């Protein structure tokens, strides 16, 4: 079984796997439209995490994890709690395209997607409003800022050829609100 992650799963899968591949799925855009009252927020201050929006012209980059044998029930049970019970996500099957040059045909992978029908769905907002909500939100897995910055770093370092205007514009908005949070290697050396 392959499992595709496009949010915190790209850096913190939380389950055992046999192999992992960076790549993309077509037909979806990543959006910070899902509320989180457990991992990256609270009931009073929900955080914002990503979900996928159907978009036939788009592709979303992330990581696919291969799970085999005894890893399968353990990983699916873990993800059911993490993504479905606590997160409000549903599962779908998608075609995953590995980044590797010698990649084979697309791989069928499970993906977790939050739909507008779940109670934690927040929907669209301006990049500035999303960044402001992320700044004040924290949950049991850490601060919502960490979630945003780790996801942006993943895209920057593992998928430099890919564009994710929504993600990077929220990162920009956050940096403009709290410029002291963001340091580049160059500024640290000065």
N, C-alpha and C positions, 0 to 999 in steps of 0.2 A: 504494500500500500504506500502511496506517495501522498504527502500532506503539504499543501502550499501555504506559506506564511508571508504576509505583506505588511505586518505591523510589528509588534514586539516579538513575534515568533522568529523574526530574522536574526535577532541577537540573543534571545532567551527562549529556546523552544521548551525547556522544562521536561522533556521526555527523551528516552534513549532512542537512537536512530542508527541505521547502518551506514548511510551516506547522505550527502547533501549536495544540491546543485543550485547555483544562482541562475535565474532566468526570468521569464515573464509569462503572463497569460494575456490573451487578447479579449477585447469586448468589455473591459471594465476600467473605471477610473478610481483611484484611491481618494477618499475624502474623510476629513475629520468631522464626521457627522454623527458619530455614535457617542452617547454619554457613557460614563463609567463611574459607578458609585462604590466600587470595591478596590480594583487594582490601582487606579490613577486618580481617584476622586472619592467623594463621600456623598451621603444622601443630601447634605446641605450644600455642598460644592462639587457637583459632578465634574469629572475631568472630561476631556475630549480625546477619543481614540479613533482609529481609522476603521472604515468599512469600505465596501466596494459598491460602486454605482454602475449599473449597466450603461455602457457607452461604446457603441459598435466601432468607433474610430480610434479608440484608445487601447493602451496596453499598460499593465501594472507589473512592475518588477518586484521580485522578492526571492524567497528561498524555498525549494521543495526538499522535503526530508523523506527518505526511504525508510520505512519500518518493516521489519520481517519477523516471522515466527511469534515468539512470546512478547516481542515489543509491540505488536499490533493491538491486542486487547488493553494493555497497560497504557499505551499512548492515547488510544481513542477514549478510554475512560477518563484519563486526565484532561484531555481537551474538551470532552463533553462538559465537565465541571467548569473548567477555565473559560471556555468560549460560549457554550450554550447556556448553562445554568446561571453563571455569574455575569455573563456578557450579553446574552440575548441574541446570539448569532445562530443562524441556520447553516446546514451543510449543503454544498453543491459539488458536483463533479465538473472539473474544467480541464482543458488541454494546456499543459505546461510545456513551454519551449525553453530548453536549457540554453545557457549563454555560450557553452563550449562550441568551438569551431567545428569539431567533428561530431556534433550531437546527432543522435538518432532522431527518429520521428518524435512528435510530441508525446508526452507522458500524461496519462489520465491521473489527476490528483484531486484529493478532497480539499475543499476550501471552506472557511467559515465566513459568512456574510451576514451582517446585520441589516434587516429590512426596516422600512418605515413602520411596519406593523408592531414592532417590539416596543415595550414601554420605555426603554432607555434611549430610543432614537431621538436625536436632537435636530437633525436636518441642517440645512445650509445656514450660514452666517458669514459675515465679512471676515476676511483674514485677520483684521485687527481685533474683532470681537472674539474670534476663536483663540487668538494669541493671548488676549486678556483673561479668558477663562482658563487657559492652560497654566498661566502664571500663578493663579491662586488655588490650583487644585493639586491634591496629594492623596494617595491611598496606600494600601498595605504593600504594594509593589514598589512604591517610591513616588517621587514628584512627577507630575505630568510634563514638566519641562524636560526631564531626562528622556521621557518617551519620544517627544518631538525631536530633540537633538540627536538621539541615537538613530532614529529612523532617517533623518537627514544625512547623518554621517555614513550610514550604510549605503544610501543611494549615491553619495558623492564618491565613496571609495570602491564599491563593488560594481556599480552600474554607471560609470561616469558618462557614458554615451546616452543615457536615458534622461528624458525630461520629466519632471514632476512639478509643474508650476504651482499647483495648489500647496504642496508640501513646502517648497522653498519660499513661497510668498508668506506663509505663516511663520516660518523660521525668521524671515526678514522683519516681519511685524513684531515678533517677540524681541528681537535684537534691538529694534528701534525703541521699544518700550523700556527694556532693561539692558542698555549697552554694556554695563559692567559684567554681565554674565558671559559674554562671548569674547574669547581671546583666541587669536590665531597664534601659530607657532612663531611667526615673525614678531608679533607684539610682545611675546614672552621673552624673546632674545634681546630686545632693546634695553 
